[in-house]
Amino acid sequence: MPNRRAPGQVRDAIIKALKDEGGEATIAEVRRSVNSAIGDVPESSVRSYLRLNTPKMFTRTGRGRYKLARRS
């Protein structure tokens, strides 16, 4: 059985990755940062999380590029 992550661990790592990258990054850049922070995470998991949480948490700025959404 694969290792399970604590709830929110991938989310928090993705948000931190975008902040560390100046607020905007490619999926590959986000994944590298997430992997460095919490260990191997499949690219599909990062991609899915970004896609499913756009536009609430993230804004798609181009093909494979995301940034944190503005908070009102």
PDB file of N, CA, C, O and CB in Angstrom:
ATOM      1  N   MET A   1       0.845  -1.177   0.000  1.00  0.00           N
ATOM      2  CA  MET A   1       0.000   0.000   0.000  1.00  0.00           C
ATOM      3  C   MET A   1       0.891   1.242   0.000  1.00  0.00           C
ATOM      4  O   MET A   1       1.820   1.335   0.802  1.00  0.00           O
ATOM      5  CB  MET A   1      -0.962  -0.003   1.222  1.00  0.00           C
ATOM      6  N   PRO A   2       0.615   2.201  -0.898  1.00  0.00           N
ATOM      7  CA  PRO A   2       1.457   3.406  -0.976  1.00  0.00           C
ATOM      8  C   PRO A   2       1.361   4.241   0.300  1.00  0.00           C
ATOM      9  O   PRO A   2       0.371   4.198   1.031  1.00  0.00           O
ATOM     10  CB  PRO A   2       1.053   4.261  -2.188  1.00  0.00           C
ATOM     11  N   ASN A   3       2.428   5.000   0.537  1.00  0.00           N
ATOM     12  CA  ASN A   3       2.428   5.889   1.704  1.00  0.00           C
ATOM     13  C   ASN A   3       1.378   6.973   1.519  1.00  0.00           C
ATOM     14  O   ASN A   3       1.274   7.578   0.452  1.00  0.00           O
ATOM     15  CB  ASN A   3       3.829   6.522   1.924  1.00  0.00           C
ATOM     16  N   ARG A   4       0.602   7.213   2.570  1.00  0.00           N
ATOM     17  CA  ARG A   4      -0.408   8.261   2.544  1.00  0.00           C
ATOM     18  C   ARG A   4       0.169   9.508   3.202  1.00  0.00           C
ATOM     19  O   ARG A   4       0.955   9.419   4.146  1.00  0.00           O
ATOM     20  CB  ARG A   4      -1.715   7.805   3.260  1.00  0.00           C
ATOM     21  N   ARG A   5      -0.217  10.631   2.710  1.00  0.00           N
ATOM     22  CA  ARG A   5       0.227  11.903   3.273  1.00  0.00           C
ATOM     23  C   ARG A   5      -0.861  12.441   4.198  1.00  0.00           C
ATOM     24  O   ARG A   5      -2.043  12.137   4.041  1.00  0.00           O
ATOM     25  CB  ARG A   5       0.558  12.931   2.148  1.00  0.00           C
ATOM     26  N   ALA A   6      -0.439  13.230   5.144  1.00  0.00           N
ATOM     27  CA  ALA A   6      -1.390  13.879   6.048  1.00  0.00           C
ATOM     28  C   ALA A   6      -2.275  14.829   5.248  1.00  0.00           C
ATOM     29  O   ALA A   6      -1.812  15.426   4.275  1.00  0.00           O
ATOM     30  CB  ALA A   6      -0.647  14.644   7.187  1.00  0.00           C
ATOM     31  N   PRO A   7      -3.544  14.980   5.641  1.00  0.00           N
ATOM     32  CA  PRO A   7      -4.426  15.910   4.931  1.00  0.00           C
ATOM     33  C   PRO A   7      -3.815  17.310   4.871  1.00  0.00           C
ATOM     34  O   PRO A   7      -3.362  17.846   5.882  1.00  0.00           O
ATOM     35  CB  PRO A   7      -5.803  15.964   5.612  1.00  0.00           C
ATOM     36  N   GLY A   8      -3.810  17.891   3.673  1.00  0.00           N
ATOM     37  CA  GLY A   8      -3.302  19.244   3.492  1.00  0.00           C
ATOM     38  C   GLY A   8      -1.811  19.344   3.239  1.00  0.00           C
ATOM     39  O   GLY A   8      -1.318  20.428   2.927  1.00  0.00           O
ATOM     40  N   GLN A   9      -1.078  18.252   3.363  1.00  0.00           N
ATOM     41  CA  GLN A   9       0.376  18.321   3.200  1.00  0.00           C
ATOM     42  C   GLN A   9       0.772  18.696   1.770  1.00  0.00           C
ATOM     43  O   GLN A   9       1.656  19.528   1.573  1.00  0.00           O
ATOM     44  CB  GLN A   9       1.010  16.985   3.579  1.00  0.00           C
ATOM     45  N   VAL A  10       0.131  18.093   0.784  1.00  0.00           N
ATOM     46  CA  VAL A  10       0.446  18.418  -0.611  1.00  0.00           C
ATOM     47  C   VAL A  10      -0.009  19.841  -0.914  1.00  0.00           C
ATOM     48  O   VAL A  10       0.716  20.602  -1.556  1.00  0.00           O
ATOM     49  CB  VAL A  10      -0.230  17.407  -1.587  1.00  0.00           C
ATOM     50  N   ARG A  11      -1.210  20.205  -0.453  1.00  0.00           N
ATOM     51  CA  ARG A  11      -1.725  21.566  -0.663  1.00  0.00           C
ATOM     52  C   ARG A  11      -0.760  22.605  -0.111  1.00  0.00           C
ATOM     53  O   ARG A  11      -0.411  23.566  -0.798  1.00  0.00           O
ATOM     54  CB  ARG A  11      -3.104  21.729  -0.004  1.00  0.00           C
ATOM     55  N   ASP A  12      -0.331  22.411   1.127  1.00  0.00           N
ATOM     56  CA  ASP A  12       0.574  23.370   1.753  1.00  0.00           C
ATOM     57  C   ASP A  12       1.904  23.458   1.008  1.00  0.00           C
ATOM     58  O   ASP A  12       2.478  24.539   0.878  1.00  0.00           O
ATOM     59  CB  ASP A  12       0.818  22.991   3.208  1.00  0.00           C
ATOM     60  N   ALA A  13       2.389  22.322   0.521  1.00  0.00           N
ATOM     61  CA  ALA A  13       3.649  22.314  -0.224  1.00  0.00           C
ATOM     62  C   ALA A  13       3.499  23.029  -1.567  1.00  0.00           C
ATOM     63  O   ALA A  13       4.425  23.707  -2.012  1.00  0.00           O
ATOM     64  CB  ALA A  13       4.129  20.871  -0.445  1.00  0.00           C
ATOM     65  N   ILE A  14       2.345  22.884  -2.214  1.00  0.00           N
ATOM     66  CA  ILE A  14       2.104  23.572  -3.492  1.00  0.00           C
ATOM     67  C   ILE A  14       2.034  25.079  -3.268  1.00  0.00           C
ATOM     68  O   ILE A  14       2.629  25.844  -4.027  1.00  0.00           O
ATOM     69  CB  ILE A  14       0.793  23.063  -4.155  1.00  0.00           C
ATOM     70  N   ILE A  15       1.320  25.508  -2.246  1.00  0.00           N
ATOM     71  CA  ILE A  15       1.218  26.941  -1.951  1.00  0.00           C
ATOM     72  C   ILE A  15       2.593  27.518  -1.629  1.00  0.00           C
ATOM     73  O   ILE A  15       2.944  28.596  -2.109  1.00  0.00           O
ATOM     74  CB  ILE A  15       0.247  27.187  -0.774  1.00  0.00           C
ATOM     75  N   LYS A  16       3.365  26.807  -0.823  1.00  0.00           N
ATOM     76  CA  LYS A  16       4.717  27.270  -0.485  1.00  0.00           C
ATOM     77  C   LYS A  16       5.586  27.335  -1.738  1.00  0.00           C
ATOM     78  O   LYS A  16       6.362  28.274  -1.912  1.00  0.00           O
ATOM     79  CB  LYS A  16       5.365  26.340   0.567  1.00  0.00           C
ATOM     80  N   ALA A  17       5.456  26.346  -2.601  1.00  0.00           N
ATOM     81  CA  ALA A  17       6.243  26.327  -3.842  1.00  0.00           C
ATOM     82  C   ALA A  17       5.939  27.558  -4.687  1.00  0.00           C
ATOM     83  O   ALA A  17       6.858  28.195  -5.203  1.00  0.00           O
ATOM     84  CB  ALA A  17       5.955  25.044  -4.652  1.00  0.00           C
ATOM     85  N   LEU A  18       4.665  27.901  -4.834  1.00  0.00           N
ATOM     86  CA  LEU A  18       4.307  29.080  -5.627  1.00  0.00           C
ATOM     87  C   LEU A  18       4.823  30.358  -4.972  1.00  0.00           C
ATOM     88  O   LEU A  18       5.287  31.264  -5.664  1.00  0.00           O
ATOM     89  CB  LEU A  18       2.785  29.160  -5.810  1.00  0.00           C
ATOM     90  N   LYS A  19       4.748  30.438  -3.667  1.00  0.00           N
ATOM     91  CA  LYS A  19       5.281  31.614  -2.972  1.00  0.00           C
ATOM     92  C   LYS A  19       6.793  31.707  -3.168  1.00  0.00           C
ATOM     93  O   LYS A  19       7.327  32.788  -3.420  1.00  0.00           O
ATOM     94  CB  LYS A  19       4.938  31.559  -1.463  1.00  0.00           C
ATOM     95  N   ASP A  20       7.478  30.571  -3.050  1.00  0.00           N
ATOM     96  CA  ASP A  20       8.935  30.550  -3.203  1.00  0.00           C
ATOM     97  C   ASP A  20       9.375  30.897  -4.625  1.00  0.00           C
ATOM     98  O   ASP A  20      10.471  31.419  -4.833  1.00  0.00           O
ATOM     99  CB  ASP A  20       9.477  29.183  -2.820  1.00  0.00           C
ATOM    100  N   GLU A  21       8.519  30.606  -5.596  1.00  0.00           N
ATOM    101  CA  GLU A  21       8.837  30.888  -7.002  1.00  0.00           C
ATOM    102  C   GLU A  21       8.415  32.300  -7.409  1.00  0.00           C
ATOM    103  O   GLU A  21       8.404  32.618  -8.598  1.00  0.00           O
ATOM    104  CB  GLU A  21       8.157  29.863  -7.912  1.00  0.00           C
ATOM    105  N   GLY A  22       8.077  33.127  -6.464  1.00  0.00           N
ATOM    106  CA  GLY A  22       7.685  34.496  -6.778  1.00  0.00           C
ATOM    107  C   GLY A  22       6.208  34.638  -7.105  1.00  0.00           C
ATOM    108  O   GLY A  22       5.786  35.652  -7.662  1.00  0.00           O
ATOM    109  N   GLY A  23       5.421  33.623  -6.760  1.00  0.00           N
ATOM    110  CA  GLY A  23       3.987  33.713  -6.966  1.00  0.00           C
ATOM    111  C   GLY A  23       3.478  33.040  -8.212  1.00  0.00           C
ATOM    112  O   GLY A  23       2.273  32.822  -8.333  1.00  0.00           O
ATOM    113  N   GLU A  24       4.356  32.697  -9.161  1.00  0.00           N
ATOM    114  CA  GLU A  24       3.932  32.049 -10.400  1.00  0.00           C
ATOM    115  C   GLU A  24       4.983  31.037 -10.808  1.00  0.00           C
ATOM    116  O   GLU A  24       6.181  31.293 -10.693  1.00  0.00           O
ATOM    117  CB  GLU A  24       3.700  33.088 -11.530  1.00  0.00           C
ATOM    118  N   ALA A  25       4.524  29.867 -11.294  1.00  0.00           N
ATOM    119  CA  ALA A  25       5.474  28.822 -11.678  1.00  0.00           C
ATOM    120  C   ALA A  25       4.807  27.827 -12.613  1.00  0.00           C
ATOM    121  O   ALA A  25       3.582  27.772 -12.722  1.00  0.00           O
ATOM    122  CB  ALA A  25       6.028  28.099 -10.433  1.00  0.00           C
ATOM    123  N   THR A  26       5.637  27.047 -13.283  1.00  0.00           N
ATOM    124  CA  THR A  26       5.131  25.954 -14.106  1.00  0.00           C
ATOM    125  C   THR A  26       4.830  24.758 -13.209  1.00  0.00           C
ATOM    126  O   THR A  26       5.280  24.693 -12.065  1.00  0.00           O
ATOM    127  CB  THR A  26       6.152  25.572 -15.219  1.00  0.00           C
ATOM    128  N   ILE A  27       4.071  23.825 -13.739  1.00  0.00           N
ATOM    129  CA  ILE A  27       3.774  22.609 -12.992  1.00  0.00           C
ATOM    130  C   ILE A  27       5.070  21.886 -12.631  1.00  0.00           C
ATOM    131  O   ILE A  27       5.201  21.376 -11.518  1.00  0.00           O
ATOM    132  CB  ILE A  27       2.846  21.684 -13.806  1.00  0.00           C
ATOM    133  N   ALA A  28       6.018  21.835 -13.551  1.00  0.00           N
ATOM    134  CA  ALA A  28       7.292  21.165 -13.285  1.00  0.00           C
ATOM    135  C   ALA A  28       8.058  21.845 -12.149  1.00  0.00           C
ATOM    136  O   ALA A  28       8.645  21.168 -11.305  1.00  0.00           O
ATOM    137  CB  ALA A  28       8.151  21.141 -14.552  1.00  0.00           C
ATOM    138  N   GLU A  29       8.055  23.170 -12.125  1.00  0.00           N
ATOM    139  CA  GLU A  29       8.733  23.895 -11.044  1.00  0.00           C
ATOM    140  C   GLU A  29       8.058  23.644  -9.709  1.00  0.00           C
ATOM    141  O   GLU A  29       8.728  23.464  -8.691  1.00  0.00           O
ATOM    142  CB  GLU A  29       8.760  25.395 -11.339  1.00  0.00           C
ATOM    143  N   VAL A  30       6.733  23.633  -9.712  1.00  0.00           N
ATOM    144  CA  VAL A  30       5.991  23.370  -8.481  1.00  0.00           C
ATOM    145  C   VAL A  30       6.303  21.960  -7.996  1.00  0.00           C
ATOM    146  O   VAL A  30       6.558  21.753  -6.810  1.00  0.00           O
ATOM    147  CB  VAL A  30       4.463  23.550  -8.702  1.00  0.00           C
ATOM    148  N   ARG A  31       6.284  20.996  -8.902  1.00  0.00           N
ATOM    149  CA  ARG A  31       6.537  19.603  -8.517  1.00  0.00           C
ATOM    150  C   ARG A  31       7.932  19.436  -7.935  1.00  0.00           C
ATOM    151  O   ARG A  31       8.098  18.749  -6.927  1.00  0.00           O
ATOM    152  CB  ARG A  31       6.361  18.676  -9.721  1.00  0.00           C
ATOM    153  N   ARG A  32       8.930  20.047  -8.546  1.00  0.00           N
ATOM    154  CA  ARG A  32      10.300  19.949  -8.013  1.00  0.00           C
ATOM    155  C   ARG A  32      10.357  20.474  -6.589  1.00  0.00           C
ATOM    156  O   ARG A  32      10.977  19.860  -5.720  1.00  0.00           O
ATOM    157  CB  ARG A  32      11.290  20.729  -8.903  1.00  0.00           C
ATOM    158  N   SER A  33       9.721  21.591  -6.353  1.00  0.00           N
ATOM    159  CA  SER A  33       9.719  22.185  -5.022  1.00  0.00           C
ATOM    160  C   SER A  33       8.962  21.301  -4.023  1.00  0.00           C
ATOM    161  O   SER A  33       9.415  21.102  -2.896  1.00  0.00           O
ATOM    162  CB  SER A  33       9.095  23.586  -5.069  1.00  0.00           C
ATOM    163  N   VAL A  34       7.815  20.778  -4.442  1.00  0.00           N
ATOM    164  CA  VAL A  34       7.024  19.898  -3.578  1.00  0.00           C
ATOM    165  C   VAL A  34       7.823  18.643  -3.244  1.00  0.00           C
ATOM    166  O   VAL A  34       7.869  18.230  -2.086  1.00  0.00           O
ATOM    167  CB  VAL A  34       5.683  19.521  -4.255  1.00  0.00           C
ATOM    168  N   ASN A  35       8.452  18.034  -4.248  1.00  0.00           N
ATOM    169  CA  ASN A  35       9.253  16.826  -4.022  1.00  0.00           C
ATOM    170  C   ASN A  35      10.399  17.098  -3.066  1.00  0.00           C
ATOM    171  O   ASN A  35      10.730  16.258  -2.230  1.00  0.00           O
ATOM    172  CB  ASN A  35       9.797  16.288  -5.344  1.00  0.00           C
ATOM    173  N   SER A  36      10.996  18.255  -3.185  1.00  0.00           N
ATOM    174  CA  SER A  36      12.092  18.632  -2.295  1.00  0.00           C
ATOM    175  C   SER A  36      11.599  18.797  -0.860  1.00  0.00           C
ATOM    176  O   SER A  36      12.307  18.465   0.090  1.00  0.00           O
ATOM    177  CB  SER A  36      12.752  19.929  -2.779  1.00  0.00           C
ATOM    178  N   ALA A  37      10.398  19.303  -0.714  1.00  0.00           N
ATOM    179  CA  ALA A  37       9.856  19.594   0.620  1.00  0.00           C
ATOM    180  C   ALA A  37       9.295  18.359   1.325  1.00  0.00           C
ATOM    181  O   ALA A  37       9.529  18.169   2.518  1.00  0.00           O
ATOM    182  CB  ALA A  37       8.772  20.641   0.512  1.00  0.00           C
ATOM    183  N   ILE A  38       8.555  17.518   0.592  1.00  0.00           N
ATOM    184  CA  ILE A  38       7.851  16.424   1.272  1.00  0.00           C
ATOM    185  C   ILE A  38       8.102  15.044   0.670  1.00  0.00           C
ATOM    186  O   ILE A  38       7.495  14.066   1.107  1.00  0.00           O
ATOM    187  CB  ILE A  38       6.385  16.696   1.258  1.00  0.00           C
ATOM    188  N   GLY A  39       8.970  14.947  -0.307  1.00  0.00           N
ATOM    189  CA  GLY A  39       9.222  13.653  -0.932  1.00  0.00           C
ATOM    190  C   GLY A  39       8.476  13.531  -2.245  1.00  0.00           C
ATOM    191  O   GLY A  39       7.771  14.450  -2.664  1.00  0.00           O
ATOM    192  N   ASP A  40       8.639  12.387  -2.888  1.00  0.00           N
ATOM    193  CA  ASP A  40       8.093  12.182  -4.229  1.00  0.00           C
ATOM    194  C   ASP A  40       6.569  12.272  -4.261  1.00  0.00           C
ATOM    195  O   ASP A  40       5.868  11.561  -3.541  1.00  0.00           O
ATOM    196  CB  ASP A  40       8.533  10.836  -4.763  1.00  0.00           C
ATOM    197  N   VAL A  41       6.085  13.163  -5.111  1.00  0.00           N
ATOM    198  CA  VAL A  41       4.651  13.328  -5.353  1.00  0.00           C
ATOM    199  C   VAL A  41       4.468  13.237  -6.866  1.00  0.00           C
ATOM    200  O   VAL A  41       5.155  13.940  -7.607  1.00  0.00           O
ATOM    201  CB  VAL A  41       4.094  14.709  -4.766  1.00  0.00           C
ATOM    202  N   PRO A  42       3.564  12.394  -7.336  1.00  0.00           N
ATOM    203  CA  PRO A  42       3.362  12.271  -8.778  1.00  0.00           C
ATOM    204  C   PRO A  42       2.964  13.607  -9.420  1.00  0.00           C
ATOM    205  O   PRO A  42       2.222  14.395  -8.834  1.00  0.00           O
ATOM    206  CB  PRO A  42       2.294  11.221  -9.065  1.00  0.00           C
ATOM    207  N   GLU A  43       3.468  13.840 -10.620  1.00  0.00           N
ATOM    208  CA  GLU A  43       3.123  15.066 -11.338  1.00  0.00           C
ATOM    209  C   GLU A  43       1.616  15.167 -11.521  1.00  0.00           C
ATOM    210  O   GLU A  43       1.054  16.261 -11.464  1.00  0.00           O
ATOM    211  CB  GLU A  43       3.830  15.114 -12.703  1.00  0.00           C
ATOM    212  N   SER A  44       0.961  14.035 -11.739  1.00  0.00           N
ATOM    213  CA  SER A  44      -0.494  14.060 -11.942  1.00  0.00           C
ATOM    214  C   SER A  44      -1.225  14.582 -10.704  1.00  0.00           C
ATOM    215  O   SER A  44      -2.269  15.221 -10.830  1.00  0.00           O
ATOM    216  CB  SER A  44      -1.006  12.657 -12.294  1.00  0.00           C
ATOM    217  N   SER A  45      -0.694  14.321  -9.527  1.00  0.00           N
ATOM    218  CA  SER A  45      -1.320  14.818  -8.295  1.00  0.00           C
ATOM    219  C   SER A  45      -1.200  16.336  -8.203  1.00  0.00           C
ATOM    220  O   SER A  45      -2.152  17.020  -7.829  1.00  0.00           O
ATOM    221  CB  SER A  45      -0.678  14.159  -7.056  1.00  0.00           C
ATOM    222  N   VAL A  46      -0.031  16.852  -8.543  1.00  0.00           N
ATOM    223  CA  VAL A  46       0.182  18.307  -8.516  1.00  0.00           C
ATOM    224  C   VAL A  46      -0.713  18.968  -9.555  1.00  0.00           C
ATOM    225  O   VAL A  46      -1.391  19.954  -9.268  1.00  0.00           O
ATOM    226  CB  VAL A  46       1.678  18.662  -8.780  1.00  0.00           C
ATOM    227  N   ARG A  47      -0.709  18.416 -10.767  1.00  0.00           N
ATOM    228  CA  ARG A  47      -1.519  18.964 -11.852  1.00  0.00           C
ATOM    229  C   ARG A  47      -3.004  18.959 -11.479  1.00  0.00           C
ATOM    230  O   ARG A  47      -3.702  19.955 -11.671  1.00  0.00           O
ATOM    231  CB  ARG A  47      -1.291  18.162 -13.147  1.00  0.00           C
ATOM    232  N   SER A  48      -3.475  17.842 -10.951  1.00  0.00           N
ATOM    233  CA  SER A  48      -4.883  17.730 -10.576  1.00  0.00           C
ATOM    234  C   SER A  48      -5.253  18.724  -9.486  1.00  0.00           C
ATOM    235  O   SER A  48      -6.300  19.368  -9.562  1.00  0.00           O
ATOM    236  CB  SER A  48      -5.195  16.317 -10.114  1.00  0.00           C
ATOM    237  N   TYR A  49      -4.409  18.850  -8.481  1.00  0.00           N
ATOM    238  CA  TYR A  49      -4.719  19.774  -7.389  1.00  0.00           C
ATOM    239  C   TYR A  49      -4.824  21.206  -7.906  1.00  0.00           C
ATOM    240  O   TYR A  49      -5.742  21.941  -7.542  1.00  0.00           O
ATOM    241  CB  TYR A  49      -3.647  19.685  -6.288  1.00  0.00           C
ATOM    242  N   LEU A  50      -3.876  21.593  -8.758  1.00  0.00           N
ATOM    243  CA  LEU A  50      -3.919  22.946  -9.322  1.00  0.00           C
ATOM    244  C   LEU A  50      -5.186  23.143 -10.154  1.00  0.00           C
ATOM    245  O   LEU A  50      -5.877  24.152 -10.011  1.00  0.00           O
ATOM    246  CB  LEU A  50      -2.669  23.211 -10.187  1.00  0.00           C
ATOM    247  N   ARG A  51      -5.487  22.178 -11.022  1.00  0.00           N
ATOM    248  CA  ARG A  51      -6.647  22.302 -11.908  1.00  0.00           C
ATOM    249  C   ARG A  51      -7.955  22.329 -11.125  1.00  0.00           C
ATOM    250  O   ARG A  51      -8.831  23.144 -11.412  1.00  0.00           O
ATOM    251  CB  ARG A  51      -6.669  21.152 -12.913  1.00  0.00           C
ATOM    252  N   LEU A  52      -8.093  21.449 -10.144  1.00  0.00           N
ATOM    253  CA  LEU A  52      -9.344  21.360  -9.395  1.00  0.00           C
ATOM    254  C   LEU A  52      -9.582  22.564  -8.478  1.00  0.00           C
ATOM    255  O   LEU A  52     -10.717  22.818  -8.074  1.00  0.00           O
ATOM    256  CB  LEU A  52      -9.353  20.095  -8.575  1.00  0.00           C
ATOM    257  N   ASN A  53      -8.539  23.290  -8.157  1.00  0.00           N
ATOM    258  CA  ASN A  53      -8.665  24.432  -7.249  1.00  0.00           C
ATOM    259  C   ASN A  53      -8.498  25.771  -7.948  1.00  0.00           C
ATOM    260  O   ASN A  53      -8.228  26.789  -7.311  1.00  0.00           O
ATOM    261  CB  ASN A  53      -7.653  24.320  -6.146  1.00  0.00           C
ATOM    262  N   THR A  54      -8.663  25.756  -9.276  1.00  0.00           N
ATOM    263  CA  THR A  54      -8.682  26.983 -10.066  1.00  0.00           C
ATOM    264  C   THR A  54     -10.147  27.276 -10.362  1.00  0.00           C
ATOM    265  O   THR A  54     -10.841  26.370 -10.823  1.00  0.00           O
ATOM    266  CB  THR A  54      -7.824  26.849 -11.398  1.00  0.00           C
ATOM    267  N   PRO A  55     -10.649  28.439 -10.138  1.00  0.00           N
ATOM    268  CA  PRO A  55     -10.024  29.705  -9.797  1.00  0.00           C
ATOM    269  C   PRO A  55     -10.054  30.041  -8.307  1.00  0.00           C
ATOM    270  O   PRO A  55      -9.627  31.128  -7.918  1.00  0.00           O
ATOM    271  CB  PRO A  55     -10.686  30.790 -10.553  1.00  0.00           C
ATOM    272  N   LYS A  56     -10.546  29.138  -7.471  1.00  0.00           N
ATOM    273  CA  LYS A  56     -10.686  29.458  -6.053  1.00  0.00           C
ATOM    274  C   LYS A  56      -9.347  29.805  -5.397  1.00  0.00           C
ATOM    275  O   LYS A  56      -9.241  30.818  -4.707  1.00  0.00           O
ATOM    276  CB  LYS A  56     -11.325  28.293  -5.324  1.00  0.00           C
ATOM    277  N   MET A  57      -8.325  28.970  -5.608  1.00  0.00           N
ATOM    278  CA  MET A  57      -7.031  29.178  -4.950  1.00  0.00           C
ATOM    279  C   MET A  57      -5.927  29.600  -5.913  1.00  0.00           C
ATOM    280  O   MET A  57      -4.971  30.267  -5.518  1.00  0.00           O
ATOM    281  CB  MET A  57      -6.614  27.918  -4.240  1.00  0.00           C
ATOM    282  N   PHE A  58      -6.063  29.207  -7.182  1.00  0.00           N
ATOM    283  CA  PHE A  58      -5.006  29.442  -8.170  1.00  0.00           C
ATOM    284  C   PHE A  58      -5.585  30.062  -9.429  1.00  0.00           C
ATOM    285  O   PHE A  58      -6.773  29.921  -9.720  1.00  0.00           O
ATOM    286  CB  PHE A  58      -4.277  28.132  -8.511  1.00  0.00           C
ATOM    287  N   THR A  59      -4.729  30.750 -10.172  1.00  0.00           N
ATOM    288  CA  THR A  59      -5.092  31.311 -11.466  1.00  0.00           C
ATOM    289  C   THR A  59      -4.178  30.698 -12.507  1.00  0.00           C
ATOM    290  O   THR A  59      -2.959  30.675 -12.338  1.00  0.00           O
ATOM    291  CB  THR A  59      -4.990  32.871 -11.470  1.00  0.00           C
ATOM    292  N   ARG A  60      -4.767  30.200 -13.585  1.00  0.00           N
ATOM    293  CA  ARG A  60      -3.971  29.658 -14.682  1.00  0.00           C
ATOM    294  C   ARG A  60      -3.527  30.825 -15.543  1.00  0.00           C
ATOM    295  O   ARG A  60      -4.358  31.558 -16.080  1.00  0.00           O
ATOM    296  CB  ARG A  60      -4.778  28.604 -15.521  1.00  0.00           C
ATOM    297  N   THR A  61      -2.215  31.001 -15.678  1.00  0.00           N
ATOM    298  CA  THR A  61      -1.696  32.154 -16.418  1.00  0.00           C
ATOM    299  C   THR A  61      -1.242  31.786 -17.819  1.00  0.00           C
ATOM    300  O   THR A  61      -0.910  32.665 -18.615  1.00  0.00           O
ATOM    301  CB  THR A  61      -0.546  32.780 -15.663  1.00  0.00           C
ATOM    302  N   GLY A  62      -1.224  30.526 -18.122  1.00  0.00           N
ATOM    303  CA  GLY A  62      -0.810  30.040 -19.429  1.00  0.00           C
ATOM    304  C   GLY A  62      -0.779  28.525 -19.380  1.00  0.00           C
ATOM    305  O   GLY A  62      -1.116  27.917 -18.364  1.00  0.00           O
ATOM    306  N   ARG A  63      -0.377  27.929 -20.474  1.00  0.00           N
ATOM    307  CA  ARG A  63      -0.323  26.468 -20.523  1.00  0.00           C
ATOM    308  C   ARG A  63       0.683  25.958 -19.495  1.00  0.00           C
ATOM    309  O   ARG A  63       1.883  26.211 -19.604  1.00  0.00           O
ATOM    310  CB  ARG A  63       0.053  25.974 -21.947  1.00  0.00           C
ATOM    311  N   GLY A  64       0.177  25.238 -18.497  1.00  0.00           N
ATOM    312  CA  GLY A  64       1.042  24.653 -17.477  1.00  0.00           C
ATOM    313  C   GLY A  64       1.630  25.649 -16.499  1.00  0.00           C
ATOM    314  O   GLY A  64       2.583  25.318 -15.794  1.00  0.00           O
ATOM    315  N   ARG A  65       1.093  26.853 -16.433  1.00  0.00           N
ATOM    316  CA  ARG A  65       1.584  27.894 -15.517  1.00  0.00           C
ATOM    317  C   ARG A  65       0.450  28.345 -14.609  1.00  0.00           C
ATOM    318  O   ARG A  65      -0.676  28.576 -15.049  1.00  0.00           O
ATOM    319  CB  ARG A  65       2.167  29.106 -16.304  1.00  0.00           C
ATOM    320  N   TYR A  66       0.784  28.462 -13.331  1.00  0.00           N
ATOM    321  CA  TYR A  66      -0.205  28.861 -12.334  1.00  0.00           C
ATOM    322  C   TYR A  66       0.385  29.879 -11.383  1.00  0.00           C
ATOM    323  O   TYR A  66       1.600  29.963 -11.206  1.00  0.00           O
ATOM    324  CB  TYR A  66      -0.716  27.648 -11.557  1.00  0.00           C
ATOM    325  N   LYS A  67      -0.509  30.657 -10.770  1.00  0.00           N
ATOM    326  CA  LYS A  67      -0.108  31.545  -9.700  1.00  0.00           C
ATOM    327  C   LYS A  67      -1.172  31.507  -8.629  1.00  0.00           C
ATOM    328  O   LYS A  67      -2.281  31.028  -8.870  1.00  0.00           O
ATOM    329  CB  LYS A  67       0.118  32.984 -10.214  1.00  0.00           C
ATOM    330  N   LEU A  68      -0.855  31.999  -7.463  1.00  0.00           N
ATOM    331  CA  LEU A  68      -1.828  32.077  -6.393  1.00  0.00           C
ATOM    332  C   LEU A  68      -2.900  33.101  -6.764  1.00  0.00           C
ATOM    333  O   LEU A  68      -2.598  34.178  -7.278  1.00  0.00           O
ATOM    334  CB  LEU A  68      -1.145  32.448  -5.054  1.00  0.00           C
ATOM    335  N   ALA A  69      -4.147  32.746  -6.497  1.00  0.00           N
ATOM    336  CA  ALA A  69      -5.247  33.677  -6.769  1.00  0.00           C
ATOM    337  C   ALA A  69      -5.219  34.805  -5.758  1.00  0.00           C
ATOM    338  O   ALA A  69      -4.786  34.618  -4.621  1.00  0.00           O
ATOM    339  CB  ALA A  69      -6.615  32.953  -6.732  1.00  0.00           C
ATOM    340  N   ARG A  70      -5.667  35.941  -6.157  1.00  0.00           N
ATOM    341  CA  ARG A  70      -5.751  37.081  -5.237  1.00  0.00           C
ATOM    342  C   ARG A  70      -6.860  36.831  -4.239  1.00  0.00           C
ATOM    343  O   ARG A  70      -7.923  36.308  -4.573  1.00  0.00           O
ATOM    344  CB  ARG A  70      -5.997  38.409  -6.004  1.00  0.00           C
ATOM    345  N   ARG A  71      -6.591  37.211  -3.029  1.00  0.00           N
ATOM    346  CA  ARG A  71      -7.615  37.111  -1.979  1.00  0.00           C
ATOM    347  C   ARG A  71      -8.289  38.466  -1.846  1.00  0.00           C
ATOM    348  O   ARG A  71      -7.621  39.500  -1.857  1.00  0.00           O
ATOM    349  CB  ARG A  71      -6.995  36.655  -0.606  1.00  0.00           C
ATOM    350  N   SER A  72      -9.623  38.462  -1.720  1.00  0.00           N
ATOM    351  CA  SER A  72     -10.304  39.742  -1.554  1.00  0.00           C
ATOM    352  C   SER A  72     -10.434  40.126  -0.119  1.00  0.00           C
ATOM    353  O   SER A  72     -10.987  41.182   0.189  1.00  0.00           O
ATOM    354  CB  SER A  72     -11.653  39.704  -2.179  1.00  0.00           C
TER     355      SER A  72
END
